[in-house]
Every structure is written in C-alpha cells, then in structure tokens.
Amino acid sequence: MKNLNNKYSYDTLSEAVNDLQKRGYTYDFLLPDDKECIYCNEQSLELSAEEFIIDEVYRFEAMSDPDDESIVFAISSKKHSIKGLVINSFGADFSYRSSKLVEELYRKYR
C-alpha cells in the first residue's frame, strides 16, 4: 500500500475494507459512468461533490502485477448522515471515465 498520510495502515485491500466497515463506513458507493457524482445503491442516493467529504484514501498495488491497482475512498456526508466506501480496481481495462472520476476524488482529498 502506498502511504497517503492516513493515520491507519493496511497491508491488504480486504484488511482496509474490514476495518473501515468496523469504523462505520458501511455503505457501498459507485462511480457511475454517465454521471458526475457518486451513487449509493442501498439508499438510491446520488451525491454531488459538494455533498460529501473524503475522509481517507488507501491505494494498493498487486504483488504479481504492479499495473493492477485498487483504491479505497472512505467517504462521509453529514447532509445525508451516511458513511461508506468507493472501491475501485484499475489496470489495463480501467475505463477513461472511471479514471477521470478517481482523479477528481484524489484532487478533492488533497
């Protein structure tokens, strides 16, 4: 995992997800290909960039293939009283739209 100045450190994606869920990040957010938002399927809720903050970011590289990466964003919204995760894997088949949204999320985090 690359250190992104988080107070927690994880060796694997599953370790990060399990701990973040224990800490209250229980909803799954998606990055729709056709929209400029994140989406929570369980709540049928779209969140624009102004409606959430990124609390933590963790990035993992696969041991067998450094080009195969995963990233976890821990996201919260006070407005909607919701906390959850955006988990995105990317590599050779990672779509342009998804990569742009991940770049936007990274920018928002910094």
N, C-alpha and C positions, 0 to 999 in steps of 0.2 A: 504494500500500500504506500502511496506517496503521501507525505505529511502535508496537510493543507492547514496547518495551525489550529487543529482541533484539540480539545482537552482530552479526548479519548483516542485510543489507538487500537486498531484491529488488524489481525493477520489475514483474515478471510472475509469475503463478502457475506457469507452466512453468519459469521460471528457479529459483524456490524449490524446486519438486519435484526438478528435476535435481540441484541442489546438495545437498539433503538426502539424496537417494539415494546420491550420491557419498560422503557423510559417514556412510553405514551405515544409514540409515532405509529399508530395502529391502522391508519387508512392508506390505501394504495392510490397514488396519483399517476396519471398517464400523461404523455405528451402527444396530443392529437396531431396527426399530420396536416390537417387542414385548418388549424386554429392557432391563435396567438395566446394560449392560455394553458393551464394545467387542468386536468379533469379528474374528479373523484367519482368513480362508478357507483360505489356503495351509497353515496349521498346524491347522485345525479347533480353534481355541483361543478360548475366551471369557475375557476379563479383566475382573474387577470393579475398581471404583475403587481398592481397596487394593493391587492387583497391578501398577499402572503409575504412572509419573510423566509429566507433560507437560514436555518439555524446552524447546520453543519453540513460538510461535504466530505465524502470519502471516495478515493479513486483506487482501483485495484487493477493490476496487470496479471494476466495468466502466466504461470511459470513456464508452461510449454510454448506459449506464443505471445511475446510482448506486444504484438499488434492487436491482440484480443484483450480488450479492457472493459471494465464495468465501473460505473459511478453511481453513488448513492447520495441523494439530496434529502436531508431531514428538513421538512417544511412545516410551518405553522401559520395559522390565520386566526388572529384574535377576533376579527369581524365575524367569522363563522364558527368559532370555538372548535377548531379541528386541527389535528396534527397527523402527519403521515409522511410517506416516503415516495420519492421518484427514484426508481431503479432503472438504469439504462445500460445495456451492454452495447458495445460498439467494436467494430473491427472492419473487415473488408466489406461486409454487407450493410453497414450503417448508413441510413439514408441521409441525404443532404439536409432535409427539413429537420430531422431529429438532431443532427449535428448543430444546426443554427440555434435551435431551442436550448441545447445544452450550453452552447457558448453564451447565450443570453442569461441563462441561470448562473453560470460562473461569474459573469460580469456583475450581476445583481448581488452575488455573495461577497464580492471583494469590496 
